[in-house]
Amino acid sequence: MAAALKRLGLTRIQRSAFIGPYSSSIVSDIKNVARKIIDPQTDNVQIYPLTPASYRLRVVIGHEFSETQEMGWGYVV
């Protein structure tokens, strides 16, 4: 799943968390890829939309990836 999310243009921010800009087509692509890859009996993919305000309220402990510093909105997978 990680490789597929990277191919879709998402940036890994933790071992199993990715962030990227929002578009309905990318979210649809993520859903389609996830349905093909994961085992719904044991796995799940959660997509959280972020507004600029909610992104600014995030708490980062430790080094923040530079690619995400410029992003003011988007989604986390």
N, CA, C and O atoms as a CHARMM CRD file, in Angstrom:
* protein
*
  308
    1    1 MET  N      0.83000  -1.18500   0.00000 PROA 1      0.00000
    2    1 MET  CA     0.00000   0.00000   0.00000 PROA 1      0.00000
    3    1 MET  C      0.87200   1.24500   0.00000 PROA 1      0.00000
    4    1 MET  O      0.55600   2.22300  -0.67700 PROA 1      0.00000
    5    2 ALA  N      1.96500   1.21700   0.75300 PROA 2      0.00000
    6    2 ALA  CA     2.84100   2.38200   0.83200 PROA 2      0.00000
    7    2 ALA  C      3.37400   2.78000  -0.54200 PROA 2      0.00000
    8    2 ALA  O      3.37500   3.96000  -0.89300 PROA 2      0.00000
    9    3 ALA  N      3.82400   1.80100  -1.31200 PROA 3      0.00000
   10    3 ALA  CA     4.34600   2.09300  -2.64800 PROA 3      0.00000
   11    3 ALA  C      3.26700   2.70500  -3.54200 PROA 3      0.00000
   12    3 ALA  O      3.54600   3.61900  -4.31800 PROA 3      0.00000
   13    4 ALA  N      2.05000   2.20800  -3.43300 PROA 4      0.00000
   14    4 ALA  CA     0.94200   2.72600  -4.24000 PROA 4      0.00000
   15    4 ALA  C      0.63400   4.16800  -3.85400 PROA 4      0.00000
   16    4 ALA  O      0.39200   5.00500  -4.72300 PROA 4      0.00000
   17    5 LEU  N      0.64000   4.46100  -2.56300 PROA 5      0.00000
   18    5 LEU  CA     0.37100   5.83000  -2.12100 PROA 5      0.00000
   19    5 LEU  C      1.46000   6.78200  -2.59600 PROA 5      0.00000
   20    5 LEU  O      1.17100   7.91500  -2.98200 PROA 5      0.00000
   21    6 LYS  N      2.70100   6.33200  -2.56900 PROA 6      0.00000
   22    6 LYS  CA     3.79800   7.16400  -3.07700 PROA 6      0.00000
   23    6 LYS  C      3.64400   7.40100  -4.57500 PROA 6      0.00000
   24    6 LYS  O      3.90200   8.50600  -5.05300 PROA 6      0.00000
   25    7 ARG  N      3.22800   6.38000  -5.32300 PROA 7      0.00000
   26    7 ARG  CA     3.00300   6.54900  -6.76700 PROA 7      0.00000
   27    7 ARG  C      1.88800   7.54900  -7.04500 PROA 7      0.00000
   28    7 ARG  O      1.88500   8.21000  -8.08300 PROA 7      0.00000
   29    8 LEU  N      0.94000   7.66000  -6.11700 PROA 8      0.00000
   30    8 LEU  CA    -0.15300   8.62400  -6.27500 PROA 8      0.00000
   31    8 LEU  C      0.25500  10.03200  -5.85700 PROA 8      0.00000
   32    8 LEU  O     -0.54000  10.96600  -5.95800 PROA 8      0.00000
   33    9 GLY  N      1.49900  10.18900  -5.38600 PROA 9      0.00000
   34    9 GLY  CA     2.00100  11.51600  -5.05900 PROA 9      0.00000
   35    9 GLY  C      1.93100  11.88500  -3.59200 PROA 9      0.00000
   36    9 GLY  O      2.19300  13.03400  -3.23700 PROA 9      0.00000
   37   10 LEU  N      1.58500  10.94300  -2.73300 PROA 10     0.00000
   38   10 LEU  CA     1.53800  11.24800  -1.30800 PROA 10     0.00000
   39   10 LEU  C      2.93600  11.17700  -0.71300 PROA 10     0.00000
   40   10 LEU  O      3.81400  10.49100  -1.23600 PROA 10     0.00000
   41   11 THR  N      3.12900  11.88900   0.37800 PROA 11     0.00000
   42   11 THR  CA     4.39700  11.92700   1.09000 PROA 11     0.00000
   43   11 THR  C      4.24200  11.18900   2.40900 PROA 11     0.00000
   44   11 THR  O      3.30100  11.43700   3.16300 PROA 11     0.00000
   45   12 ARG  N      5.16000  10.29300   2.68100 PROA 12     0.00000
   46   12 ARG  CA     5.11900   9.54400   3.94100 PROA 12     0.00000
   47   12 ARG  C      5.54100  10.47800   5.07200 PROA 12     0.00000
   48   12 ARG  O      6.59100  11.11600   4.99800 PROA 12     0.00000
   49   13 ILE  N      4.71000  10.55800   6.12900 PROA 13     0.00000
   50   13 ILE  CA     5.04500  11.39000   7.28100 PROA 13     0.00000
   51   13 ILE  C      5.31300  10.55700   8.52600 PROA 13     0.00000
   52   13 ILE  O      5.90700  11.04500   9.48700 PROA 13     0.00000
   53   14 GLN  N      4.88400   9.32200   8.51100 PROA 14     0.00000
   54   14 GLN  CA     5.20000   8.33400   9.53800 PROA 14     0.00000
   55   14 GLN  C      5.14900   6.97200   8.86800 PROA 14     0.00000
   56   14 GLN  O      4.85400   6.87500   7.67700 PROA 14     0.00000
   57   15 ARG  N      5.43200   5.92500   9.62100 PROA 15     0.00000
   58   15 ARG  CA     5.50700   4.59300   9.01400 PROA 15     0.00000
   59   15 ARG  C      4.24400   4.22800   8.23700 PROA 15     0.00000
   60   15 ARG  O      4.32900   3.66800   7.14400 PROA 15     0.00000
   61   16 SER  N      3.10000   4.53500   8.78200 PROA 16     0.00000
   62   16 SER  CA     1.85800   4.18600   8.08000 PROA 16     0.00000
   63   16 SER  C      0.94300   5.39600   7.91400 PROA 16     0.00000
   64   16 SER  O     -0.28000   5.25700   7.90500 PROA 16     0.00000
   65   17 ALA  N      1.53000   6.56700   7.78300 PROA 17     0.00000
   66   17 ALA  CA     0.74400   7.78700   7.56100 PROA 17     0.00000
   67   17 ALA  C      1.34800   8.56800   6.40100 PROA 17     0.00000
   68   17 ALA  O      2.56300   8.74500   6.31300 PROA 17     0.00000
   69   18 PHE  N      0.48400   9.02400   5.52500 PROA 18     0.00000
   70   18 PHE  CA     0.89400   9.76200   4.34500 PROA 18     0.00000
   71   18 PHE  C      0.05900  11.03000   4.25400 PROA 18     0.00000
   72   18 PHE  O     -1.06200  11.08200   4.76000 PROA 18     0.00000
   73   19 ILE  N      0.60900  12.04800   3.60700 PROA 19     0.00000
   74   19 ILE  CA    -0.12300  13.29500   3.44100 PROA 19     0.00000
   75   19 ILE  C      0.01600  13.74300   1.99200 PROA 19     0.00000
   76   19 ILE  O      1.02900  13.48900   1.33900 PROA 19     0.00000
   77   20 GLY  N     -1.01300  14.41000   1.50900 PROA 20     0.00000
   78   20 GLY  CA    -0.97400  14.92900   0.14800 PROA 20     0.00000
   79   20 GLY  C     -2.04200  15.97500  -0.04800 PROA 20     0.00000
   80   20 GLY  O     -2.93100  16.12500   0.78900 PROA 20     0.00000
   81   21 PRO  N     -1.96200  16.70600  -1.15400 PROA 21     0.00000
   82   21 PRO  CA    -2.97300  17.73500  -1.43900 PROA 21     0.00000
   83   21 PRO  C     -4.31100  17.08500  -1.75500 PROA 21     0.00000
   84   21 PRO  O     -4.36400  15.96000  -2.25200 PROA 21     0.00000
   85   22 TYR  N     -5.37900  17.79400  -1.46900 PROA 22     0.00000
   86   22 TYR  CA    -6.70900  17.23600  -1.67600 PROA 22     0.00000
   87   22 TYR  C     -7.17200  17.44000  -3.11700 PROA 22     0.00000
   88   22 TYR  O     -7.04100  18.52200  -3.68800 PROA 22     0.00000
   89   23 SER  N     -7.69900  16.39900  -3.66500 PROA 23     0.00000
   90   23 SER  CA    -8.52500  16.48000  -4.87500 PROA 23     0.00000
   91   23 SER  C     -9.42600  15.25400  -4.84300 PROA 23     0.00000
   92   23 SER  O     -9.02000  14.18200  -4.39400 PROA 23     0.00000
   93   24 SER  N    -10.63300  15.42100  -5.31900 PROA 24     0.00000
   94   24 SER  CA   -11.57100  14.29600  -5.28000 PROA 24     0.00000
   95   24 SER  C    -11.07000  13.14000  -6.14100 PROA 24     0.00000
   96   24 SER  O    -11.35300  11.98200  -5.83400 PROA 24     0.00000
   97   25 SER  N    -10.33500  13.42800  -7.20900 PROA 25     0.00000
   98   25 SER  CA    -9.83200  12.34500  -8.05300 PROA 25     0.00000
   99   25 SER  C     -8.73400  11.54800  -7.34600 PROA 25     0.00000
  100   25 SER  O     -8.67100  10.32900  -7.50200 PROA 25     0.00000
  101   26 ILE  N     -7.87100  12.20800  -6.57300 PROA 26     0.00000
  102   26 ILE  CA    -6.83700  11.48000  -5.83500 PROA 26     0.00000
  103   26 ILE  C     -7.46200  10.63200  -4.73500 PROA 26     0.00000
  104   26 ILE  O     -7.05800   9.48900  -4.52100 PROA 26     0.00000
  105   27 VAL  N     -8.43400  11.18500  -4.04600 PROA 27     0.00000
  106   27 VAL  CA    -9.11700  10.40500  -3.00200 PROA 27     0.00000
  107   27 VAL  C     -9.78800   9.18800  -3.62400 PROA 27     0.00000
  108   27 VAL  O     -9.74000   8.09600  -3.05900 PROA 27     0.00000
  109   28 SER  N    -10.40500   9.36700  -4.76900 PROA 28     0.00000
  110   28 SER  CA   -11.02400   8.24000  -5.46900 PROA 28     0.00000
  111   28 SER  C     -9.97400   7.20200  -5.86600 PROA 28     0.00000
  112   28 SER  O    -10.20500   5.99900  -5.73600 PROA 28     0.00000
  113   29 ASP  N     -8.82100   7.66900  -6.35000 PROA 29     0.00000
  114   29 ASP  CA    -7.72900   6.75200  -6.69900 PROA 29     0.00000
  115   29 ASP  C     -7.25200   5.97000  -5.47900 PROA 29     0.00000
  116   29 ASP  O     -7.00400   4.76700  -5.56800 PROA 29     0.00000
  117   30 ILE  N     -7.12300   6.64800  -4.34500 PROA 30     0.00000
  118   30 ILE  CA    -6.68800   5.98200  -3.11500 PROA 30     0.00000
  119   30 ILE  C     -7.68700   4.89000  -2.73200 PROA 30     0.00000
  120   30 ILE  O     -7.29200   3.77400  -2.39300 PROA 30     0.00000
  121   31 LYS  N     -8.96900   5.21100  -2.78600 PROA 31     0.00000
  122   31 LYS  CA   -10.00800   4.23100  -2.45800 PROA 31     0.00000
  123   31 LYS  C     -9.92600   3.01400  -3.37900 PROA 31     0.00000
  124   31 LYS  O     -9.99500   1.87500  -2.91800 PROA 31     0.00000
  125   32 ASN  N     -9.78000   3.26200  -4.67600 PROA 32     0.00000
  126   32 ASN  CA    -9.72100   2.16600  -5.63800 PROA 32     0.00000
  127   32 ASN  C     -8.49400   1.28400  -5.41300 PROA 32     0.00000
  128   32 ASN  O     -8.59300   0.05700  -5.44700 PROA 32     0.00000
  129   33 VAL  N     -7.35000   1.90200  -5.18500 PROA 33     0.00000
  130   33 VAL  CA    -6.11900   1.14400  -4.94900 PROA 33     0.00000
  131   33 VAL  C     -6.24500   0.34700  -3.65400 PROA 33     0.00000
  132   33 VAL  O     -5.88000  -0.82800  -3.61100 PROA 33     0.00000
  133   34 ALA  N     -6.75500   0.97200  -2.60700 PROA 34     0.00000
  134   34 ALA  CA    -6.88500   0.29200  -1.31600 PROA 34     0.00000
  135   34 ALA  C     -7.78600  -0.92900  -1.43000 PROA 34     0.00000
  136   34 ALA  O     -7.48400  -1.98100  -0.86700 PROA 34     0.00000
  137   35 ARG  N     -8.88200  -0.79500  -2.14900 PROA 35     0.00000
  138   35 ARG  CA    -9.80600  -1.93100  -2.30900 PROA 35     0.00000
  139   35 ARG  C     -9.14000  -3.12000  -3.00400 PROA 35     0.00000
  140   35 ARG  O     -9.49400  -4.27100  -2.75100 PROA 35     0.00000
  141   36 LYS  N     -8.17700  -2.83300  -3.87900 PROA 36     0.00000
  142   36 LYS  CA    -7.47800  -3.89500  -4.59800 PROA 36     0.00000
  143   36 LYS  C     -6.36500  -4.53200  -3.76400 PROA 36     0.00000
  144   36 LYS  O     -6.05500  -5.71100  -3.93100 PROA 36     0.00000
  145   37 ILE  N     -5.76500  -3.74200  -2.86100 PROA 37     0.00000
  146   37 ILE  CA    -4.56400  -4.20100  -2.16500 PROA 37     0.00000
  147   37 ILE  C     -4.84300  -4.80000  -0.79300 PROA 37     0.00000
  148   37 ILE  O     -4.29500  -5.84800  -0.45200 PROA 37     0.00000
  149   38 ILE  N     -5.68700  -4.14600  -0.00800 PROA 38     0.00000
  150   38 ILE  CA    -5.83200  -4.57700   1.38600 PROA 38     0.00000
  151   38 ILE  C     -6.77500  -5.76700   1.52300 PROA 38     0.00000
  152   38 ILE  O     -7.59600  -6.04100   0.64800 PROA 38     0.00000
  153   39 ASP  N     -6.63300  -6.45200   2.62900 PROA 39     0.00000
  154   39 ASP  CA    -7.57100  -7.49900   3.01900 PROA 39     0.00000
  155   39 ASP  C     -8.55500  -6.84600   3.98600 PROA 39     0.00000
  156   39 ASP  O     -8.18200  -6.57100   5.12700 PROA 39     0.00000
  157   40 PRO  N     -9.79000  -6.58900   3.57800 PROA 40     0.00000
  158   40 PRO  CA   -10.73100  -5.87600   4.43500 PROA 40     0.00000
  159   40 PRO  C    -11.09500  -6.60700   5.72500 PROA 40     0.00000
  160   40 PRO  O    -11.68500  -6.01700   6.62900 PROA 40     0.00000
  161   41 GLN  N    -10.74600  -7.88200   5.81000 PROA 41     0.00000
  162   41 GLN  CA   -10.99800  -8.63700   7.04100 PROA 41     0.00000
  163   41 GLN  C     -9.97100  -8.30800   8.12400 PROA 41     0.00000
  164   41 GLN  O    -10.25200  -8.45100   9.31400 PROA 41     0.00000
  165   42 THR  N     -8.78900  -7.86900   7.71200 PROA 42     0.00000
  166   42 THR  CA    -7.71400  -7.61900   8.69400 PROA 42     0.00000
  167   42 THR  C     -7.09800  -6.23200   8.59500 PROA 42     0.00000
  168   42 THR  O     -6.43000  -5.80100   9.53500 PROA 42     0.00000
  169   43 ASP  N     -7.29800  -5.51900   7.49600 PROA 43     0.00000
  170   43 ASP  CA    -6.65800  -4.22100   7.26700 PROA 43     0.00000
  171   43 ASP  C     -7.70000  -3.12600   7.10700 PROA 43     0.00000
  172   43 ASP  O     -8.87900  -3.39300   6.87400 PROA 43     0.00000
  173   44 ASN  N     -7.23900  -1.89000   7.23600 PROA 44     0.00000
  174   44 ASN  CA    -8.10500  -0.76600   6.90000 PROA 44     0.00000
  175   44 ASN  C     -7.26400   0.42200   6.47500 PROA 44     0.00000
  176   44 ASN  O     -6.10300   0.55200   6.86300 PROA 44     0.00000
  177   45 VAL  N     -7.86200   1.27900   5.67900 PROA 45     0.00000
  178   45 VAL  CA    -7.26100   2.53700   5.25400 PROA 45     0.00000
  179   45 VAL  C     -8.22700   3.62700   5.66800 PROA 45     0.00000
  180   45 VAL  O     -9.42000   3.55200   5.37300 PROA 45     0.00000
  181   46 GLN  N     -7.72300   4.62600   6.34200 PROA 46     0.00000
  182   46 GLN  CA    -8.55500   5.73500   6.78100 PROA 46     0.00000
  183   46 GLN  C     -8.04200   7.01000   6.13700 PROA 46     0.00000
  184   46 GLN  O     -6.83600   7.25700   6.11400 PROA 46     0.00000
  185   47 ILE  N     -8.95100   7.81700   5.61700 PROA 47     0.00000
  186   47 ILE  CA    -8.60500   9.07300   4.94900 PROA 47     0.00000
  187   47 ILE  C     -9.21500  10.20400   5.76800 PROA 47     0.00000
  188   47 ILE  O    -10.42700  10.25100   5.98200 PROA 47     0.00000
  189   48 TYR  N     -8.35700  11.11100   6.22100 PROA 48     0.00000
  190   48 TYR  CA    -8.80200  12.23300   7.04000 PROA 48     0.00000
  191   48 TYR  C     -8.58600  13.53400   6.27900 PROA 48     0.00000
  192   48 TYR  O     -7.44100  13.91200   6.03200 PROA 48     0.00000
  193   49 PRO  N     -9.65900  14.23000   5.89900 PROA 49     0.00000
  194   49 PRO  CA    -9.47100  15.52600   5.24700 PROA 49     0.00000
  195   49 PRO  C     -8.97600  16.56200   6.26300 PROA 49     0.00000
  196   49 PRO  O     -9.38300  16.55600   7.42400 PROA 49     0.00000
  197   50 LEU  N     -8.10200  17.43600   5.80600 PROA 50     0.00000
  198   50 LEU  CA    -7.56400  18.49100   6.66400 PROA 50     0.00000
  199   50 LEU  C     -7.87900  19.84600   6.06000 PROA 50     0.00000
  200   50 LEU  O     -7.63800  20.07900   4.87500 PROA 50     0.00000
  201   51 THR  N     -8.40900  20.72400   6.86500 PROA 51     0.00000
  202   51 THR  CA    -8.57200  22.11400   6.44600 PROA 51     0.00000
  203   51 THR  C     -7.27000  22.84500   6.77900 PROA 51     0.00000
  204   51 THR  O     -6.46100  22.32900   7.55000 PROA 51     0.00000
  205   52 PRO  N     -7.04900  24.03700   6.21300 PROA 52     0.00000
  206   52 PRO  CA    -5.85600  24.79600   6.59900 PROA 52     0.00000
  207   52 PRO  C     -5.79600  25.01700   8.11100 PROA 52     0.00000
  208   52 PRO  O     -4.71900  24.95200   8.70500 PROA 52     0.00000
  209   53 ALA  N     -6.94100  25.27600   8.73000 PROA 53     0.00000
  210   53 ALA  CA    -6.96000  25.51600  10.17700 PROA 53     0.00000
  211   53 ALA  C     -6.57700  24.26900  10.96300 PROA 53     0.00000
  212   53 ALA  O     -5.81300  24.35300  11.92500 PROA 53     0.00000
  213   54 SER  N     -7.10300  23.10900  10.56000 PROA 54     0.00000
  214   54 SER  CA    -6.76600  21.88800  11.29600 PROA 54     0.00000
  215   54 SER  C     -5.30800  21.50000  11.07400 PROA 54     0.00000
  216   54 SER  O     -4.67000  20.95800  11.97800 PROA 54     0.00000
  217   55 TYR  N     -4.77400  21.76700   9.88900 PROA 55     0.00000
  218   55 TYR  CA    -3.36500  21.46700   9.62500 PROA 55     0.00000
  219   55 TYR  C     -2.46200  22.32400  10.51400 PROA 55     0.00000
  220   55 TYR  O     -1.46400  21.83300  11.04000 PROA 55     0.00000
  221   56 ARG  N     -2.80600  23.59100  10.68000 PROA 56     0.00000
  222   56 ARG  CA    -2.00300  24.48100  11.54000 PROA 56     0.00000
  223   56 ARG  C     -2.04200  24.05600  13.00000 PROA 56     0.00000
  224   56 ARG  O     -1.11800  24.36800  13.75100 PROA 56     0.00000
  225   57 LEU  N     -3.09000  23.35100  13.42100 PROA 57     0.00000
  226   57 LEU  CA    -3.21700  22.91100  14.81000 PROA 57     0.00000
  227   57 LEU  C     -2.47600  21.61100  15.10600 PROA 57     0.00000
  228   57 LEU  O     -2.44600  21.17000  16.25500 PROA 57     0.00000
  229   58 ARG  N     -1.88400  20.99600  14.09900 PROA 58     0.00000
  230   58 ARG  CA    -1.17700  19.73800  14.32800 PROA 58     0.00000
  231   58 ARG  C      0.00000  19.96400  15.27100 PROA 58     0.00000
  232   58 ARG  O      0.53200  21.06900  15.37100 PROA 58     0.00000
  233   59 VAL  N      0.38500  18.92000  15.94500 PROA 59     0.00000
  234   59 VAL  CA     1.52800  18.95200  16.85700 PROA 59     0.00000
  235   59 VAL  C      2.57500  18.01600  16.29200 PROA 59     0.00000
  236   59 VAL  O      2.30000  16.83700  16.06800 PROA 59     0.00000
  237   60 VAL  N      3.77400  18.52700  16.05800 PROA 60     0.00000
  238   60 VAL  CA     4.87900  17.73400  15.53900 PROA 60     0.00000
  239   60 VAL  C      5.92800  17.62900  16.62700 PROA 60     0.00000
  240   60 VAL  O      6.41000  18.64500  17.12800 PROA 60     0.00000
  241   61 ILE  N      6.27900  16.42700  16.99100 PROA 61     0.00000
  242   61 ILE  CA     7.33100  16.19100  17.97500 PROA 61     0.00000
  243   61 ILE  C      8.48400  15.56000  17.22100 PROA 61     0.00000
  244   61 ILE  O      8.33700  14.47100  16.66600 PROA 61     0.00000
  245   62 GLY  N      9.61000  16.21500  17.19200 PROA 62     0.00000
  246   62 GLY  CA    10.74600  15.73200  16.42100 PROA 62     0.00000
  247   62 GLY  C     10.81000  16.41900  15.07500 PROA 62     0.00000
  248   62 GLY  O     10.10800  17.39700  14.82200 PROA 62     0.00000
  249   63 HSD  N     11.66200  15.89100  14.22100 PROA 63     0.00000
  250   63 HSD  CA    11.91700  16.48800  12.90800 PROA 63     0.00000
  251   63 HSD  C     10.72100  16.34000  11.98800 PROA 63     0.00000
  252   63 HSD  O     10.17200  15.24800  11.84000 PROA 63     0.00000
  253   64 GLU  N     10.31600  17.44300  11.37000 PROA 64     0.00000
  254   64 GLU  CA     9.21500  17.40600  10.41000 PROA 64     0.00000
  255   64 GLU  C      9.79100  17.25800   9.01500 PROA 64     0.00000
  256   64 GLU  O     10.78800  17.89600   8.67600 PROA 64     0.00000
  257   65 PHE  N      9.15700  16.40800   8.19900 PROA 65     0.00000
  258   65 PHE  CA     9.60300  16.24600   6.83000 PROA 65     0.00000
  259   65 PHE  C      9.44700  17.56200   6.08700 PROA 65     0.00000
  260   65 PHE  O      8.40400  18.20600   6.19500 PROA 65     0.00000
  261   66 SER  N     10.44700  17.97000   5.34500 PROA 66     0.00000
  262   66 SER  CA    10.43200  19.27000   4.67900 PROA 66     0.00000
  263   66 SER  C      9.34000  19.37900   3.62800 PROA 66     0.00000
  264   66 SER  O      8.81700  20.47200   3.41000 PROA 66     0.00000
  265   67 GLU  N      8.97300  18.27200   2.95900 PROA 67     0.00000
  266   67 GLU  CA     7.93900  18.35200   1.92800 PROA 67     0.00000
  267   67 GLU  C      6.59500  18.79000   2.49200 PROA 67     0.00000
  268   67 GLU  O      5.79900  19.39700   1.77600 PROA 67     0.00000
  269   68 THR  N      6.32700  18.49600   3.75500 PROA 68     0.00000
  270   68 THR  CA     5.02500  18.82500   4.32500 PROA 68     0.00000
  271   68 THR  C      5.00500  20.21400   4.93600 PROA 68     0.00000
  272   68 THR  O      3.92900  20.70500   5.27800 PROA 68     0.00000
  273   69 GLN  N      6.12800  20.85600   5.08500 PROA 69     0.00000
  274   69 GLN  CA     6.15600  22.16000   5.72800 PROA 69     0.00000
  275   69 GLN  C      5.42500  23.22000   4.91300 PROA 69     0.00000
  276   69 GLN  O      4.87000  24.16400   5.47600 PROA 69     0.00000
  277   70 GLU  N      5.42000  23.07200   3.59200 PROA 70     0.00000
  278   70 GLU  CA     4.76500  24.05600   2.73800 PROA 70     0.00000
  279   70 GLU  C      3.28000  23.78100   2.56000 PROA 70     0.00000
  280   70 GLU  O      2.54900  24.65600   2.09800 PROA 70     0.00000
  281   71 MET  N      2.82600  22.61000   2.90800 PROA 71     0.00000
  282   71 MET  CA     1.44700  22.23700   2.68300 PROA 71     0.00000
  283   71 MET  C      0.54700  22.83600   3.76500 PROA 71     0.00000
  284   71 MET  O      0.82200  22.68700   4.95500 PROA 71     0.00000
  285   72 GLY  N     -0.51100  23.50200   3.35600 PROA 72     0.00000
  286   72 GLY  CA    -1.40500  24.09400   4.31900 PROA 72     0.00000
  287   72 GLY  C     -2.73600  23.39900   4.41600 PROA 72     0.00000
  288   72 GLY  O     -3.56700  23.77400   5.24300 PROA 72     0.00000
  289   73 TRP  N     -2.96000  22.40200   3.60100 PROA 73     0.00000
  290   73 TRP  CA    -4.22500  21.68600   3.60700 PROA 73     0.00000
  291   73 TRP  C     -4.02400  20.38400   2.86100 PROA 73     0.00000
  292   73 TRP  O     -2.98100  20.17600   2.24200 PROA 73     0.00000
  293   74 GLY  N     -4.98800  19.52700   2.91300 PROA 74     0.00000
  294   74 GLY  CA    -4.86500  18.27100   2.18900 PROA 74     0.00000
  295   74 GLY  C     -5.56600  17.16000   2.93300 PROA 74     0.00000
  296   74 GLY  O     -6.66700  17.33400   3.45600 PROA 74     0.00000
  297   75 TYR  N     -4.91700  16.02200   2.97400 PROA 75     0.00000
  298   75 TYR  CA    -5.49400  14.88400   3.65600 PROA 75     0.00000
  299   75 TYR  C     -4.38200  13.99400   4.18200 PROA 75     0.00000
  300   75 TYR  O     -3.24900  14.03200   3.70200 PROA 75     0.00000
  301   76 VAL  N     -4.72900  13.20400   5.16700 PROA 76     0.00000
  302   76 VAL  CA    -3.80200  12.22300   5.71700 PROA 76     0.00000
  303   76 VAL  C     -4.40500  10.85800   5.50000 PROA 76     0.00000
  304   76 VAL  O     -5.59700  10.65400   5.73000 PROA 76     0.00000
  305   77 VAL  N     -3.58200   9.91600   5.05600 PROA 77     0.00000
  306   77 VAL  CA    -4.02400   8.53600   4.84200 PROA 77     0.00000
  307   77 VAL  C     -3.22900   7.65800   5.78300 PROA 77     0.00000
  308   77 VAL  O     -3.41500   6.44100   5.79800 PROA 77     0.00000
